[in-house]
Amino acid sequence: AKNNKVQTVSQVKTYSEVCDSLINGYPVTIASNCGFNNVRDSEGFLRRSGSWPHQMYIIGYDDEYKRPGVLIMNSWGPNWVSGPKRHNQPNGSFWCDADILEK
């Protein structure tokens, strides 16, 4: 971090802004109090459940799929979540629906 200091930050608030940031090579982190269950559905998405404040990293998006959404990487390691995956996503990640992201 000493050699690669953050010099500019931009707040993104919508799914569209997240997609634009990612396509332009900017990392996107998300601070949220929205909780999720820990078993992916048949399409790789997690269902919203309760709350847990946590900082996570958005590593991709898919706005051409029937359920537009973002791929979120959690810091809890590769085994905290289970279930089907899409696009060869890494262990420990999950898809989040675009409308849930905006909440």
C-alpha positions in Angstrom: 0.0 0.0 0.0 2.9 2.3 0.7 3.9 2.2 -3.0 0.3 2.4 -4.4 -1.4 5.1 -2.4 -5.0 5.9 -3.1 -5.2 9.4 -4.4 -8.8 9.7 -5.6 -12.0 8.0 -4.5 -15.5 8.3 -6.0 -18.7 7.2 -4.4 -21.0 5.1 -6.6 -24.6 4.6 -5.6 -26.3 2.6 -8.4 -25.8 -0.7 -10.2 -25.1 1.2 -13.4 -22.3 3.3 -11.7 -20.8 0.1 -10.3 -20.7 -1.5 -13.7 -19.2 1.7 -15.2 -16.5 1.8 -12.6 -15.6 -1.8 -13.1 -15.5 -1.6 -16.9 -13.1 1.3 -16.6 -10.8 -0.6 -14.3 -11.7 1.0 -11.0 -12.0 -1.2 -7.9 -15.3 -1.1 -6.1 -15.8 -1.9 -2.4 -19.1 -2.1 -0.7 -19.9 -1.3 3.0 -23.2 -2.7 3.8 -25.4 -3.8 6.7 -27.4 -6.2 4.4 -27.0 -9.8 5.4 -27.2 -12.8 3.2 -27.7 -16.5 3.7 -24.7 -18.8 3.0 -26.1 -21.1 0.4 -26.1 -20.0 -3.2 -29.3 -20.7 -5.2 -29.3 -22.6 -8.5 -28.0 -19.5 -10.3 -25.2 -18.6 -7.8 -27.0 -15.8 -6.0 -27.5 -15.4 -2.3 -30.8 -14.5 -0.7 -30.9 -11.5 1.5 -31.2 -12.5 5.2 -30.9 -10.4 8.3 -28.0 -8.0 8.6 -24.2 -8.1 9.1 -22.1 -5.0 8.7 -19.2 -5.8 6.5 -16.9 -4.4 3.9 -16.6 -6.5 0.7 -15.2 -6.2 -2.8 -17.2 -6.3 -6.0 -15.2 -8.3 -8.5 -17.5 -8.5 -11.5 -21.0 -7.9 -13.0 -23.3 -9.5 -15.5 -26.0 -7.3 -16.9 -26.8 -9.6 -19.8 -28.0 -12.5 -17.6 -31.8 -12.8 -16.9 -30.9 -11.7 -13.3 -28.5 -8.7 -13.6 -26.2 -8.6 -10.7 -22.7 -8.2 -9.3 -20.2 -10.8 -8.1 -19.1 -10.0 -4.6 -16.0 -11.4 -2.9 -16.2 -11.8 0.9 -13.2 -11.8 3.2 -14.4 -14.8 5.2 -12.4 -17.3 3.2 -13.3 -19.9 0.6 -15.6 -22.1 2.7 -18.2 -19.8 4.3 -20.6 -20.1 1.3 -21.7 -23.1 -0.7 -23.8 -24.0 -3.6 -23.7 -23.6 -7.4 -21.5 -21.1 -9.1 -21.5 -19.3 -12.5 -18.7 -18.1 -14.8 -16.0 -20.0 -12.9 -16.3 -17.7 -9.9 -13.8 -18.0 -7.1 -14.7 -19.8 -3.9 -15.9 -17.5 -1.2 -17.8 -15.3 -3.7 -21.5 -14.9 -4.5 -23.8 -13.1 -6.9 -26.1 -10.3 -5.7 -29.1 -9.1 -7.6 -28.8 -5.6 -9.0 -31.9 -4.4 -7.1 -30.6 -5.7 -3.8 -27.2 -4.0 -4.4 -29.0 -0.7 -4.8 -30.7 -1.1 -1.4 
